[in-house]
Amino acid sequence: MRILWVKVGGLWPPDRGGRLRSYHMISELSRRHRVVVLTTHGAEDDPDGLWNAMPECERIVSHPHDLPKQGSAGFALALARSWLSPLPVDLWKAQVRVLRQDVQRLIDSGRVDVCVADFLAAMPNVPMKGATPLVLFEHNVEHLIWKRLAITEPRRWRRALLEVEWRKMQRWEARACAGAALTVAVSEPDRELVAALAPQAPIRAIPTGVDTTYFAPTGMPEEPARLVFTGSMDWYPNEDAIVYFLDAILPAIRREVPEVSLTVVGRNPAAGLRAMAEQAGVTVTGTVDDVRPYVSGAPVYVVPLRVGGGTRLKIFEALAMGKAVVSTSVGAEGLPLISGDHFVRADEPAEFARAVVKLLRDPDRRRRLGVAGRRLVEARYSWAHAAREFEMHLEEATSTNRNRTGERETHPAGSQGGMS
């Protein structure tokens, strides 16, 4: 297949869950198919590193485009402009004219069998109508994230704004799924949510993957009573999770285990979060080259998420390293895990604290959970397996499109049909 992959918001370095999933999918697909990647990069990204990391892609083009962050003047301007548009602000600010022109030019050339819109944010930059089938890769159910933000927001004025945004996102997400030839979700629960949103649209699901060679038990000694959390700290759901943990959960743990410590590992923590963590005696590392030593050294991995969507790659990485995990239902959402067998689910603050304390005091149970989690991801959740399922769905989309239009391949058997 000749695959056009469109992504807004950068791909390299793969320092967050969505980028990791996209990187592994593209890497696997480019070994068997002709893949052109059209993407954008911000000031902190490395487009040259992307090419070096994926040499089997036919072509990679990355345009500079900084997505304005919440709280910035650019975000406020994008929000104001989006009010006059059906697009929610997250999609309004993801419009990139030069990217859209490149996509249209390549599709018009007839050298694309299928176009992948990677994340909903790519959809304003790709044509939803035309002869080339469009596959939407939904890493998250995006409107659900905004809805949960509204539910957990204590400030009335901000909650009202978030109410508007999540409803706009819901309408546009439904339109995007209906306009795509196929939508691919990252879990069965997400597939069901998207199917309810767009009942007539074809929706499929693929499993989450993990690099079980890179993320593996190291045998490194654990520091007693140390907890760890990993994740990009400039993503609001992760910041909210740590603020919630420091405020509502950690004090209860310390009443039972006074020596407990927490390390928060992830890029770009806000100054306010750093100050709050320092006051609580919590270590915030910022960007690190390798999260594995931090995870290896902690007996318990915590995921106190209240907001989010899609699936949390961080849990699979922790399980692959043989760690005992305590997570909220939102944190483990979309993952085929059994509480008590592979991890411990705890949603209320007191329940979460009790679960952590029990695991800190029970090394045998931690070991059993870690072994079971490692066996699960080894057996069923490699990136190669996830990419094979994604590939099958791309083939389904192209086959359905050919049957619908009556078109046949025009290049002779064995021809490369170049996309350059």
N, C-alpha and C positions, 0 to 999 in steps of 0.2 A: 504493500500500500504506500501511497504518497501522502504523508500526514503533515498537515500544517498545525503547529501548536502555538497558541496565542496566550500570553500571560502578561498581566499588568502587576507591577510591584516587585519585580526582580526575582531571580532564581539562585543567585550566588552571592555570598556563601549560603549553603543550606543550613542555616542556623535557627530554623523554626520548623514546626511540623508540616505546614503546607508546602514549603520549599523542599523539604526532604521527600515527601511523597511525590511531588512533581519531578524532582531530579531522578529518582529511582525509576519512575514510569518511563520518562524520556530515554534514560540510559538503556533500559531493557528493550524498548520498542526500536530504538535506533540500531540495534544489532541485527534486526530482521527486516526493517522497513526503512524507507527514505523519509527522514524527518527534517523539516525546516522549523526552526523556532524563531518566532517574532515576539519580543518581550521589551520591557523597560527596566531601567535601573536608577536607583537613587544615589545620592552622594556617598553613602557608606557601602555601596555594593561594588562588585568586582566583575564587570562583564568579560574581561580578558580571562579571568579564572574560570568563568563558565565555559568558554570555548575549550580551554585546556582540559576541563573535567569531562567534556562530552565530545571527544574528537570524532565519534562515529556519526554524529549528526551531519546531514548534508550541508546545512547552512544555519548560522545563528546570527540574528541581527537584534541589537539591543539599543533602544533610544533612551536618552536621559530624560527622566521624569520623576520629580520628587512628589510623592503623595503628601499633602499637608496633614499634619498630625492634629489630633484634638487639642484644643487650647491655643492653637496658633492663629495668627491673623489670617493666614491662608485658608485654614479650615473654616473660620467664621465667614469669610467671603464666599467660599464654596457652598456653605450651608444656606446663606442668604440667596445666592443665585439658584440653588436647587429648589427653593420654595416655589418658583414659577415653572418648575419642570415636573413631569411625572417621575423623574429619577430621584431616588433617595440620595442623600449627600455622599454616601460611600461609593455610589456608582457615578454620580455626577463628577466627582474629582478624579475618577479613573478613566475619563474620556481623554484619549491622546490622538490628536488629528493625524500626525505622521504615521503612527502605528495603524490606524484605521485605513489610511491610504495604502500602506504596504500590503495589508491583508487583502483589500479589495483588488489591488493590482495582481496579486498572485492568484487569487481565485478566478479572476477574469481571464487569466492566461490559460485556464483549463488544465493546469498541471497539479491539481490537488484532488485527491480522492476523498478525503475527509478532513474537516477542520475541527480541532479541539479547542473549545473555550475553557481555559483553565481558571477555575473560580468564576463566580457570577460577575465579578468586576471586569472580566474580559468581554462580557456580552455587549456592552455599548460600542465595542470596537470591531465587531464582526457582523456580517450580514445574516439576518435570520431567514431571509427568503432567497431562494436561488437553487441552482442545480447541484451545488456541492453540499452534501449532508453535513450538518453541524451537530457536534456532540458537546454537551455541557458537562463538565467535570465538577460536580458539586462537592467540595471538601467539607462544607458545612451547610446546614439549613440556615441561610443567612438571616432571614427575618426572625427566626427563633432566638438568635443571639441578641438582637435589638429588643425583642419583646422581654427577654429576661433582664436586660439592662434596665428597662422601664420598671419592671416589677421590683427590682432591688434598689432603685434610686430613691433616697430619702427626701430629696429636695423637690418640692411640688412643681416649680417652674421647669426644672430640667426633666422631670418625669413626663410633663405634658409634651415637651419637645420630642422625647423619645417615643411617646405614644404615636405621634405623627410619623416619625421615621420608620418605626417597625411596620406600620400599616402600609406605608408607601413601598417598603421593601417587600412585603408580602405580595402586594399586587404585581410588582415588577418581576419578582421571582416566579410567580405563577405564569406570567406572560413569557418569560424566558424559557421555562420548561416546555410550555406549549409550542413555542417557536422552534425548538431544537428537534432534530430528527430523533435524538435519544439523549436522556440524561443519566449520568452515572453517579450514584451516591457511594459513600464510603462505609456504609453499614446497612444492615437490613432495617433497623429502626428508622434511619434517615430515609431510606427508600420509601417506607410506609408514610412518613410525614410529607415527603414531596409528592407522592402519589395522591394523597388527600388534597394537596394544594392544587394539583393539575391532573384531575382524574382521567382525562383522555390522552395524556401524554405517556409515551413509553419510558419507564423508569427501571433501571437495573442497579445492582449493587455489586461492589467488589470488596474483598477483605482489606483490612489494614495490614501493612507489612512492617518488618523490622529486619535490620542487618544483624543476624544472629552470630556472625563471625566477629564483627566489630564490638557489639554489645554482648559480652559474655562474662561469666563469673571470673574474677581475677585472683581470688585467694588472698586478697589484701586484708589485713586485720581490720576489724570494725572498731570504731571509737565508741565506747559505752555511752548510751543515752544520747546519741546524735541522730537528728532527723535531717532529711534533705528534701528540697523541692527544686525542680529544674523547669525552666521555661522562659520564653522571651518576655522580659518584664516591661516592655513597651506595648504589649498587648493587654488591653484593659482587663479581660477576664483573669489573667494571671496576677495582675496587680491587686485586683479585688480579692482574689483568693488569699493572698498573703496578708493583706490588711485584715480580712475576716479572721484568719488564723491567729494573728497576733493579738487581736482584740478579744475574740470570743473563745478560742480553744487553748492557746498556749498557757494562759494563766492557770487553767484547770489541770493541765498536765504537770505544771511545775509544783502544784500543791502536793502531788503524789511523787513526783520525781524531780526534786529541786535542781539537780545537776543537768537536766535536759538542755540540749542546745539545738539550734536550727541553722542550717546553711541554705541560703536562697541563691541559686545559680542561674544566671540568665542575663542577657544583654540589656543595656539601656534602662536601668532602674531609675525612676524619677527621684529627684532630690527629696521630696516629701516622704517617699517610701524609705529611702536611706535613713532619714532622720528618725522616723518611727521605729525602724529596725534597730538602730543604734540605741535608742532609749530602752528597747526591750531586750537588749543584749543578744541580738540576732546578727549573724554574719550575712552580708549581701556582697557577692563577689563581683557583679557586673559580668562583662564578657570574659569567657575563658576559652582557651584553645581546645580543651578536652573535658567534658563533664564526667567522664567515667571514674576518675579518682575520687571525686566528691560523692558519687553514688556508691562506689565500692566501700567507702569508709563509714557509711551510715547504716545502722541496723534496720531502720524503718524509713520508707519513702512515702511522703504525704502528698495528697492531691485534693486540697480543700476547695475545689472549684464550685462556684454557685452559678456562673454564667458561662455560656459557651455553646458550641455546636460541633457536628462532625464526630471524629474520634480522636482520642488523645494518644498520640504516638509516644508521649513520655511514659505512659504506663507500660506499653509493650517493651520499651527500652529497659525500664526498671525490671520487668519480669525476665527479660532475656539475660539480665545480669544476676538473676537469682535473688532478687530483693523481695522482702515482705512489704506490701503496699496497703496503705489505708486511704480510701478515696470516697468522696461523695458519689451519689448516683449520677450527677451531672458529669463528674470527672471520669467515670467509667462508662459513660453513655456510648452505646454503639459497639462496645467490645464484647466478644462472646465469653465473658468471664463469669464464674460462679462464686458468689460471695461465700467465704468460708473454705473454699477449695483453692482458688487462685489469688484472692485478695480479700480484704475486709472492707465491706461497705458500711459507711456511717454518715448520716446526714445532719443530725442535730449536733450542736457544739459539744454537749456533755457526752453524747454517744461517741463522737469522734475522739475526744480526749481519753475516754475509757479504753477504746480500741487500741490507741497508741500505747497507753500505759501497760496494758496486758501484753502486747507484743514485746515491749522493751524488757519485760520481766520473764518472757518465755522464749528462750533461744531455740528450743526444739520446734515450737510452732512456727517461728520465723523460717526455720530451715525447711519445714514441710511446705509452706506456702511458696518459698523461693524455688524449690525443686519442681513443684507442680506447675508454676508459671513458666519456668524455663522449658519444660517438656512440651507445654502447649504451643508456645511460639515456634519452637524448633520443628514440631510436627506439621504445623498448618499455616504459618504466617510469614513465609519468606517473601521478599520483594519480587522474586521471579514468579512465584505463584500468583501474586496479586496482579502483576503485569500481564500474565497470560490471560487472566479473566478480562482485564481491560481490553486487551487485543481482540478477544472474541466479540466484545460489544462493539468495537469499531468495525469489525467485519460485518456484524449484523446491520449496522447503520448503512454501510455502503451497499450491502446486498439489497436491503429494503429500498434504498433510493434507486438502484438500477431497475428493480422490479416495478417501482412506481412510475419511473420516467420512460422505461423501455430502452434506456441507453445501454450501449455496450462499449467495452474497452476499444479504443481506436488505435493504440500502439501495438505492434506485433508482439507475439509471445517472445519473451527473452529481452525485449527492449527495456531500457531503463526509464524512459518517459521522464526526463529530468525536470527538476523543479527550480533550477537556478534562474 
